[in-house]
Amino acid sequence: MDRISRCGAVILGVLSGGTAMAQVDVPGREVDEAAGIRTRLAEFGLTFDVDIVADYSMVLSGGANPRGIADRFLAQAGLTLDTDKAFGWPGGQFFITYQGFHGDDGSLDSGDVQVYSNIDAMPFDALYSLYYEQRLVDEQFSIKLGKMDANADFAYVNNGAAFINSSPGFSPTILSFPSYPDPSTAVNVFWQDRRGPYLGAGVYDGATQDGVATGTRGPSTFFGPPDATFYIAEAGAAYELLGQPGRLGVGAWHHTGTFERFNATETDHANGSYIVLDQTLYSAAGSVRQLDGFAQYGRADGAVSPLTDHASAGVTLSAPATDRPDDAVGLMASYVAFSDAPGAGFQADYELAIEAFYAVLLGRVLRVKPDLQYIANPGGQGLANATVSTLRLEASF
């Protein structure tokens, strides 16, 4: 194992309680043995993965706590069972995932509503997902049953996944979205035509609106009180534009939970809609260099939602240097408009987050990502514009 890979293993050992530190004495042996185990298990339909993300952030200026520091990590371990290989049952897969987050919530220092780090949450350990998926009709139709993250199937932009800010993940105008850190029990159906069009719909437990942490619970609130349900549907198509792949999706959601209006009355529902776009803008022939872009827009009712409109767009360039094929650089901007309803109490009309990062792959498993964000009008509460730096470490096994 080279010096950089050894350093990465030591870092991961610290994050995972020291277990990796004891496994670096024989160069390459552990990686090769793990690959052999993976291969043998895959023959029987079982695959597994482990991912660790660690952020160290500082508010350089402005925000709610200038010079505030946040140190945290998110660990995930997942298993997938292919029922065809395991039992001769075609088209089926079981998924089970553990997640645990520990450390600080950096947005308490920045004061922003868009959550500048997408791993920030209250500390938790949970059986994050447990569901079964069955594909039918030549794998063009599928149904999923169990506990799952709605953002895995709805309102996502693939080309926004490399950014640290939460808003490229999904529009913050989607109220009580059953996503990180609170997935929920659900039933989803999907149809994907091989020529590009797709259609999906989901019914999720909406108990998070009533203060229930569905991420650490089972299906009891899906079948009983508080009787809140989140519905979502999305239609779209994958396509090619000037020889480059793209995807356009349009979605709508409806939540039956109890929401308090800013005028102190209550309503028994909330609604919204969104548009998502992924588009490759350039790819170099015979090279991994590629420029990918994304854009999205979301809207919600300003009488209920603190955020009425959201728009974001960004680009990521893979292999920015010919001798660094695994590196990436990205730039994005995300804008949210605050509700102007009487009683909303915002002192600014909008919040704007601008993010830039450069990601470097070190060794086989470790990626280092320095990230800088500028946040105008954080939280809309009169705070000074914030500048936040983050060093992210990402490891995948």
C-alpha positions, -999 to +999 in steps of 0.1 A: +000+000+000+015+034-010+019+062+015-012+081+004-034+050+006-019+042+040-028+077+052-063+073+039-066+041+058-054+057+090-080+085+086-107+060+080-095+040+110-100+071+132-135+076+118-145+040+123-131+034+158-096+023+148-104-009+130-088+002+097-056+012+115-048-024+123-051-035+087-024-016+070+007-038+079+007-059+048+007-038+016-024-045-006-034-077+011-066-064+027-079-048-004-072-079-025-088-102+001-119-079+003-122-080-035-121-118-034-148-120-008-169-096-027-166-117-059-176-149-042-206-133-025-217-116-057-219-151-074-246-159-049-264-125-054-251-107-023-233-073-027-223-049+000-208-014+004-195+008+031-193+046+028-179+072+052-182+110+048-165+134+072-168+172+071-147+198+089-162+232+084-155+268+096-176+299+092-149+323+080-171+353+083-207+363+089-235+340+098-249+332+132-215+323+147-185+338+129-154+315+133-177+287+144-164+252+137-183+220+129-168+185+129-190+155+120-192+123+100-218+101+084-213+063+081-233+040+058-233+002+053-256-015+028-264-050+016-282-059-016-296-094-024-303-104-060-331-129-057-324-144-092-289-154-083-298-164-048-331-182-053-338-183-090-365-156-086-360-132-115-363-094-112-362-092-074-338-074-050-338-069-013-320-038+001-310-030+037-289+000+048-276+013+081-267+049+086-253+068+115-245+105+119-224+119+147-210+154+154-220+190+150-248+206+128-229+232+109-260+252+099-264+263+135-232+284+129-240+296+094-277+303+101-287+293+065-320+275+056-306+256+027-282+236+049-247+241+035-236+205+043-259+177+032-249+154+060-259+177+088-286+164+111-292+156+148-270+126+158-286+093+150-280+056+143-307+039+123-318+010+101-321+036+074-337+015+046-353-019+043-373-026+012-379-050-016-381-042-053-396-064-080-391-056-117-416-069-142-424-067-180-388-070-192-378-047-163-397-018-176-421-018-146-412-020-110-428-019-075-410-011-043-423-019-008-407-010+026-387+018+043-369+040+018-356+074+010-379+093-014-350+113-029-336+081-044-365+081-068-380+115-069-369+152-072-332+142-077-306+157-101-278+132-107-254+160-118-259+178-085-247+149-064-211+160-061-220+193-043-220+196-005-249+220-002-282+202+004-303+221-022-288+203-053-300+171-037-337+182-038-356+214-037-360+227-001-396+238-010-407+202-007-421+202+029-415+172+052-399+153+023-393+117+035-356+119+028-324+122+049-323+119+078-360+107+079-369+082+052-402+064+058-423+034+050-437+036+014-451+020-017-437+031-050-445+021-086-424+030-117-426+026-154-396+033-177-398+030-215-366+020-232-370+049-255-367+074-226-401+083-211-408+074-174-435+077-148-434+071-111-456+076-081-451+070-043-471+069-011-450+076+020-456+078+057-458+116+065-455+114+102-424+137+103-447+167+099-461+157+134-426+155+149-421+117+145-385+108+135-395+081+109-358+076+101-353+057+134-387+040+135-406+012+118-438+012+098-463+018+127-471+053+118-477+043+081-506+022+092-518+043+122-517+077+139-509+105+132-525+095+098-504+119+077-494+108+042-470+122+017-479+116-020-456+123-049-455+117-086-430+125-114-430+121-151-402+128-175-379+114-202-343+106-208-331+119-242-301+129-263-294+165-273-267+171-299-254+137-291-252+143-253-275+125-227-300+144-206-331+139-185-360+162-178-385+155-149-416+173-137-432+164-104-459+173-079-464+165-042-492+166-017-489+162+021-520+155+042-504+165+075-514+195+097-495+226+087-497+260+106-502+290+084-483+322+092-516+338+102-518+313+131-546+292+115-541+256+105-546+237+072-547+199+067-525+198+037-496+213+017-488+211-020-460+219-043-443+211-076-408+209-091-388+206-123-354+188-126-329+187-154-297+168-159-277+175-191-242+166-203-229+196-220-196+183-233-176+150-235-142+147-250-137+118-274-113+092-261-112+108-227-130+108-194-132+146-194-169+156-193-189+187-184-222+179-168-248+204-158-280+205-138-309+229-131-340+227-109-370+247-098-394+242-069-425+260-057-447+258-026-476+277-010-462+308+008-490+308+033-476+276+047-441+272+035-413+296+046-398+291+011-420+299-018-396+294-047-363+277-053-340+277-083-305+262-086-281+254-114-245+242-116-218+224-136-192+197-128-161+191-149-146+156-146-109+152-153-101+190-154-064+181-159-053+154-183-029+139-157-058+138-130-085+117-146-103+110-113-105+146-101-135+169-105-143+206-101-178+221-096-196+254-094-232+260-085-257+286-072-289+280-053-316+307-046-346+305-023-373+332-019-388+337+015-425+339+021-439+375+024-471+363+040-482+384+071-465+368+101-437+351+083-412+375+099-384+373+074-361+404+071-348+395+036-365+385+004-341+356-004-311+335+005-285+328-021-258+301-018-228+299-042-205+268-039-172+258-055-153+226-049-123+206-062-123+169-055-091+148-055-090+110-055-061+097-032-053+061-034-080+036-041-108+046-017-103+081-004-115+113-020-106+148-005-129+177-014-120+213-004-152+233-006-161+270-003-195+285+000-208+321+001-243+326+015-261+358+011-289+366+036-285+334+056-319+325+071-334+358+060-331+370+096-307+399+092-275+380+096-243+391+078-235+373+046-216+342+055-185+325+040-180+289+049-151+266+042-154+228+044-129+200+040-148+168+031-133+133+032-152+106+013-143+069+014-161+040-003-154+003+001 
